[in-house]
Amino acid sequence: MTGPRHAERPEHATHPDALEVAPGTQHETLQGWIPDLATEEELREALEKAFDYRGDVAVTLKDGSKVEGYIFDRVAGRDLASSFVRILPKESNQRVKVAYRDIRSLAFTGRDTAAGKSWEAWVEKYWKKKETGGENLSLQPESLEE
């Protein structure tokens, strides 16, 4: 025995337009942000955001040196001495490991490569190009080197 076919369903069935829709996630715009790192909690929160950020971050160390690059890994230990981030510097392929306790400041310097890259934004851009007679329209991804 099978269930009713779509055409045989009762009229009181829930209409898709009447379903509750949860709002999408609103992403923070972090590019250019220099967080206040007055407390351990503020440092940890800023480094979590830096780990999720898809652009470069400038990390200034307490000894005055600076490392700018992409934070690709982090370990949140019990204290600042056992917590660290790993960075791919802009100028080299050598990975740099920095303990949280050695960080004086952070700055979100690079462009977030995924900002504005939603499907809806892509479709809107595609249709605008098509309406204006854009040529060579394709389904190829955009370059990250903008």
N, C-alpha and C positions, 0 to 999 in steps of 0.2 A: 504494500500500500504506500502511495506517495502523498505528499502534502499538496495543498491547493496550488494551482498555477497562478502566476502573477495576476492574470485577468480575473481569476475567481476569488481573490482576496476580498475581505469585507471592506466597505467604504470607510469604516472608522479606523482603518490602519493609519499609523503615524505617517504624516507627510514629511519627506526629508527636510523641507524648508522650515518645518516647525520644531525640529530637533534643536536642543541646546548646543551651542557652539562655544567652545572654550577659546579665549583670546590667545593669540600667538605670543611668543616670547619677545619681549622688548630687549634688545641688546644695547648695552651701554656704548657710548662713543668715547673711547679712551684715548684716541690719538691726540697728543699734545698735553695730556694730563700729567701733572707732577704731584703725586700723592704726599700727604703729610705722614711722616713715619715716626711720630712722637712716641708711640707705644709699641710693644711687641705684637699686640693684636693688629694694629694698623699695618705693621710691616708684613705680617703673615697674610692678611687680606689682600694687600697690594701685590704681593708675589703670586698669590693664587690667580688674581686677575691677569698678571703679566704672563703666567703660564698659559692661560686660555687665549691671550691676545695673539693675533696672527700677523703681527708686525714686529719691528725691532724695538727693543727697550734699551735705554742707556742706564747702566748701573754704575754709580759712583761709589767707590770703596772708601773706607775710613782713612786709608793711607793716601787718599787723593787721586789714585789711579782710576781710570774709567774703562769699562768694557761695554761696547755697544753691539747688540746682535739679537738673535732669536733665542728665547728661553724655551728649550725643548724638553726639559726634565726638571723635576724638583722632588725633594724628599723632606717632608715635614716631620722632624723628630720631636723629642720631648722638650728640648730647649733650643735656643738659637745656635748654639755651638754644634749640635748634631743635625741641624737642618741646613739644606743647601739647594742651590739651583745650578743647572748646567746650561751653558750658553754656547751657541754657535756664533762666534764673532763675525762681523761684517767683513773684516779684512783678512781673515784666515780660515782654514778648515780645521784648525786645532780647537777641540772642545775645551771650555774653561769651566772649572768647578768653583763656585763661590759660596762660602758659608754665610748664612743669614746674618750672623753676628758681625760680619765684616762690611755690611752694606750701610752706607750713609744715606743715599738717596736713589730714587728711580725716576725715570722720565720715559713716557711712552712716545718715542720719537718717530718710529716708522709708520707708514701707512698700513692700516689693517687691510690685508689683501682680500679678505672675505666680506668687508663692509659693503652693503648694498648689492650683494650677489644673490639675492633671493630669486626664486623662479619667477615670481610676479614682476620683479624689477627687470629681469631679462626679457620676459614676454612683452612688457610695455616698451622697452627699448627697441625690440625687434619690430613691433608694429609701427612705431614712429618712423623707423628707417624705411619700412616697406611703403608707408603712406607718402613719404617724400621722394619716392622713386629710387631708394637705395639699391645698389647693385651688389652682387656677390653675397647675398644674404645666405647664411648657412647655419647649421646647428653646431658649429665648432665652438669650443670654450674660448673665452677672452683670454688674452695674455695677462699674466700677473705683473708684468713689467710695465706698468703705466706710469 
